[in-house]
Amino acid sequence: MKAQFVYEAFEFERGQDPKDALGLGLEKVREIKKAFNFITPYIETMNADEMDFRDFRWKIDELKRTLDIIIVNHLRKKYNFNLKLTENPPPGTFQSVWMFAESNVKDQYYFQFFKNGPGNGFWFKFNDGRNQYESKQSSKLSTLDQKIDYVIKKYNVPL
């Protein structure tokens, strides 16, 4: 792959993150970092004079997505799943249960990963057209791993 030439004077605006300008890295991770940077001054000073509570709540909702990304990256590395994150519920709303990631293995084996509320418990559903399995909720990644390992062995899921 041949490296591209980047003309800084033309491609960047003053104060803009170079990764944002070039579209490099994970967009969700950049959003989480922006949310953290937005919230940090309020936490450090405990000054709410200029705070917009709605924006603050939305930024906290974005920070909750960090856990989803950590779990998805773990599952991608360990199981070589082609996981894709699903969209968050609208900011500032509470949805008790939602699917946060899904994977299709060899166009035959489907995994859907769910979470309950703001990261209280995670579980998954498996379907291969003949068999279905739904794990119990767990707040530990190691327990989720054990259940995925069980399904992979029981239903001969190729990785």
C-alpha positions, 0 to 999 in steps of 0.5 A: 500500500502506497502512503498518501501525501497529506498537505497539512495546510489544506487538509486540517483546520486549526484546533481540529484533531488530525484523526478526525480530519482524516477519518482515522481510528474508531469513530465511537472511541473518538466520541467517547473521548469527546464526551469524557473531555466535556464532562471532566471540567464539571467533575473537577470543579463541581461548578454547574453554573454554565451546565446544560443538564441535557447535554451532560446527560447525553455525554454520560450516555455516550460514556456508557458505550465504552463498556460495549466497545470493550466487550465487542473488541474482546469478542473480536479478538478471542473468537474472531467474530465479525461483530458490528455495534448496533445503534444506541437508543436515542440520547437521554432516553432509557430503554431497559433492554437492547441489542448492542452487537451482532455477528454472523459466522459463515452465514449460518451461525448468528449471535446477538448480544444484549444488555440490560439497562446501563450495563447491569447485565449482558447475555447473548442469543445463538441461532443456527437455523436448527438450534437456539440458545439464550444465555443467562444474564451475567455481569462478568465477561469471563462468565459470558466467555464460558457460555460462548465456549459452551455454545461453540463446542455444543453446536460445532460453530466453526471459527 
